[in-house]
């Protein structure tokens, strides 16, 4: 299960994720991000309550990163050790802006 909370402040958006970003929930995040990606130049993904990311979730993050890198910035904040380990193993920690 994945809970998604969106806050839009002008051209900046904060999207907070809670739960698991996996095969079952990746499409849900992809749909939720569509409007956000069109309306924003600064996207912050808050992973404080995100417990797990699968390859399907990584694909959604990479897609969002590609769109945002062409028009602004995307950063990840409050990334847990477990999720950070996944990013390190897959090389995503070298690609994504993680604070």
C-alpha positions as CSV (number, residue, x, y, z in Angstrom):
1,X,0.0,0.0,0.0
2,X,1.2,3.5,-0.8
3,X,-0.2,6.8,0.6
4,X,0.5,9.9,-1.5
5,X,0.2,13.4,-0.2
6,X,0.7,16.4,-2.6
7,X,1.3,20.0,-1.7
8,X,1.5,22.6,-4.5
9,X,3.0,26.0,-3.7
10,X,3.2,28.0,-7.0
11,X,5.7,26.2,-9.2
12,X,7.0,24.1,-6.3
13,X,5.5,20.8,-5.2
14,X,6.1,18.5,-2.3
15,X,5.0,14.9,-2.7
16,X,5.2,12.8,0.4
17,X,5.1,9.0,0.1
18,X,4.2,6.5,2.9
19,X,4.4,2.7,2.6
20,X,5.8,0.6,-0.3
21,X,6.5,1.9,-3.9
22,X,6.4,-1.4,-5.8
23,X,4.8,-3.1,-8.8
24,X,1.3,-2.7,-7.3
25,X,1.7,1.0,-6.4
26,X,4.1,2.4,-9.1
27,X,1.3,3.1,-11.6
28,X,-0.6,5.0,-8.9
29,X,2.4,7.3,-8.2
30,X,2.9,7.7,-12.0
31,X,-0.7,8.9,-12.4
32,X,-0.5,11.2,-9.3
33,X,2.8,12.8,-10.7
34,X,1.4,13.6,-14.2
35,X,-0.2,16.9,-13.3
36,X,2.5,17.8,-10.8
37,X,5.2,17.3,-13.4
38,X,3.3,19.6,-15.8
39,X,2.7,22.4,-13.3
40,X,6.0,22.6,-11.4
41,X,9.7,23.5,-11.9
42,X,10.7,22.3,-8.4
43,X,9.7,18.9,-7.2
44,X,10.6,17.6,-3.7
45,X,9.8,13.9,-2.9
46,X,9.6,13.3,0.8
47,X,10.5,9.7,1.6
48,X,10.4,10.0,5.4
49,X,7.7,7.3,5.6
50,X,8.6,5.3,2.5
51,X,9.7,1.8,3.5
52,X,10.5,0.1,0.2
53,X,11.2,0.8,-3.5
54,X,11.1,-1.9,-6.1
55,X,12.4,-1.8,-9.7
56,X,8.9,-0.6,-10.9
57,X,9.1,2.3,-8.4
58,X,12.7,3.1,-9.6
59,X,11.4,3.3,-13.1
60,X,8.7,5.9,-12.1
61,X,11.4,8.0,-10.2
62,X,13.8,7.9,-13.2
63,X,11.0,9.0,-15.5
64,X,10.1,11.9,-13.3
65,X,13.8,12.8,-12.9
66,X,14.2,13.0,-16.7
67,X,11.2,15.3,-17.1
68,X,12.2,17.5,-14.2
69,X,15.9,17.8,-15.3
70,X,14.7,19.4,-18.5
71,X,12.8,22.1,-16.7
72,X,13.9,22.5,-13.2
73,X,14.9,20.3,-10.3
74,X,13.8,17.2,-8.4
75,X,15.2,16.2,-5.1
76,X,14.5,13.5,-2.6
77,X,14.5,14.2,1.2
78,X,14.3,12.2,4.4
79,X,15.4,9.0,2.6
80,X,15.6,6.0,5.0
81,X,18.7,3.8,5.3
82,X,16.8,0.9,3.7
83,X,15.7,2.9,0.7
84,X,19.1,4.5,0.4
85,X,20.7,1.1,0.3
86,X,18.5,0.2,-2.7
87,X,19.5,3.5,-4.4
88,X,23.2,2.7,-3.7
89,X,23.0,-0.9,-5.0
90,X,21.2,0.2,-8.2
91,X,23.4,3.3,-8.8
92,X,20.4,5.6,-8.5
93,X,22.2,7.5,-5.7
94,X,24.6,8.7,-8.4
95,X,21.7,9.9,-10.6
96,X,19.1,11.3,-8.2
97,X,19.5,14.5,-6.1
98,X,19.2,13.1,-2.6
99,X,19.5,15.4,0.4
